[in-house]
Amino acid sequence: MRLLWSLYLRLTGWTLKGSFPYHLKKCVVIVGPHTSSWDFIIGVAWRSKLRLNHAKFLGKAELFKGPFGFIFRKLGGFPVERSEKHNMVDQVVNLFNSHDSFTLVLSPEGTRKKVDRLRTGFYYIAEKAAVPIVMTGLDFEKKQASFSEPFFTTGDEAADLQHIYQFYAPIKGKKPEQGMAHLLTHPA
């Protein structure tokens, strides 16, 4: 599949800026802006091309039941219970603690729609698991995937979120009007 995805990315004009920090045994990777179902396809293509088969994502437990559940597991999915009685952050921190090496990929928006704020589960997972965050942008205008330097939460959530917004503000998703530029309160 790697060869097919690499060919797809080349034929569609996608390039890479930066590199994935392979030296990290554990991290939370946030991918944005999440504006279209195409984000998943492009993400799977880059995951294959960059040999990031160890990267996992979360999905509601119901997706992993029934005849197609194996597909989500094969793609790197981990089922989580989303009910109120199950604390998702703690479930995921337990996944980090129970593995010697674990890379989790999430969308910080939690939806493809324009948001007024990011969902902060990724932030608290990284903080409680004491792992760095790596920001990944999918810029459909430039046809470019990019990686940030890894960073640890500082305890100043507002400042950390502004750092995240600065990275994502110039990146144009498939539907640019649904991006994150409007979340940046102090443009550089």
N, C-alpha and C positions, 0 to 999 in steps of 0.2 A: 504493500500500500504506500510505503514511503516514496517510491519512485513515481507513482501516479499522482500523489498529492504534490510532490515537488514539481512535476510537469504542469499540473493545474495552476500552481502559484506563478510559475514562470510565464505560462501562456496568458494568464490574466494580468500580468504586470506587477505583481506584488514583490516588494523588496523588504529587507530587514535593516533596521537601524539599532545598533547596540548588540548586545549578546546576553543570552540567558546565563545567570550565575550558577553554573553546574557544580561549583564547589560547595554550595549550600546543601546540607543534608535535609534541612527542614525549612519551609517558608510558606507564606500565604501569597499567592499571585492573584492580583486583582486585574481584571481585563475590562476595558471600557473604551469609549462609551458604548453601552449596550443599547442599541437602537433598532435592531433588526434580527430576524432569525438567521440571516447570513453570518452574523457574528460567530455562531456556533460552527458553521461550516468552515469559515476561514480559520477559526481557532483550532479545529481538529486538523486542518491541513498543516498549520504551523507546528502543532504538537507532533505530528508524524515526521515532518521534514526535519525538525530540530531534535528528534529522538527524545522527546519528553514523555515517553510512555509511562513513566512513573508518576506523572501529574494526574491528580484525581479531582473529581468534582462531586458536589452533593446533589442529591435528588430526593424528592419525597418518596418515602418507603413504598408507596403504592406502585410506583413505576417499576420496582424490582420484583414484583409479584407477577404471576401469570406467565404465559408462554414467551413474552418478549423481554422479561427481566434480565436474561443473560446478555442481551445486547447492551444494556446500560452498564452492566458490570464490565463487559469486555471493553467498552469505551472509557473505563476508568471511574465509573460512578460508585459512590458510597451511599447507601440508603440512610436517611435520618427521619426520625419521628418529629413532626412539626406541631404536635398538639401542645397546649399550654403546660401540661404536666411534665413534658420533657424539655429541659433546657438545651436548646440546640448548641449554644456556645460551649457548654460543658461537654456535650456529646462529642463535639469536634476536637476540643482540647484533649479528651480521652483518646481520640484517634492519634493525635500527635504524640501523646505520652506512651502509647502502646506500640509505636513503630520507631525503628532506628533511623529511618529515612522516610519523610513524608512531605509531599508538595501538594498543596490544595489550591485549586483555581476557582475563583468566584467572580461574579459580577457585583461591583459595589452598589449598583443601583437596585438590584433585585428585580428589575422589570425592564421591558424595552421602551416604556413610556418616559416622557420627560419628568424629572423628579425635582422636588424642592429641596431635597437633602438626600445624602447617601444613607443607605442602611448601614449601620455601624457594626453588625455582627462580625464582619471580617476583621475589624479593628480590635474588638475585644477578644476574638480568637487569637490573633497575633500577640496581643498583650498578655493574656493568661497563659498561652503556650510558650511565651518568651522566644518567639521566632520573628524573623524580619518579614517585611512586606516588600514585594516586588511589583511595581506597577507596569502593566503592559497595555499599550495603546494599539488599536486597530483603526488606522486612518484610511478611510475609503476614498477620500479625495486624492491623497498622494499615493494610495495603494501601498501603504507602508505599515509594517508591524514594528513596534519599538518597545524597548525595555528600559526601566529606570535602574539606578543603583539601588540595591537593597537598603532599607532603613528600618530601624526599630521604633516602636511607639515611644514617645517621650514623656507621656503623662499629661501633656497639654493637648487634649483632643482637638480643640479648635485650631491650634497652630498646625497640628499634624494634618488635619483635613484641608487646611489652606494649601499646604505643601502638595497634597494629592490633587486638589483643584488646579493648581498651577501646572502640574504635569498634563492633566487632561484638557484644560481649557482650549488649547489650539488644535486639538485632535478632532477631526471631522468624521463622525460615524456615518453609517449608510444613510441615515436620516439626520443630517447635521443640526437641524433645528431642535433635536432632542438631546443634544450633547450636554456638557457640563460647564461651559464657559460662564453661564449666568450664576453659577455657584461661587465663583471667585469674587471675594469682597475687596481684595487689594491687588489689582492687576500689576504685573511687573513692568 
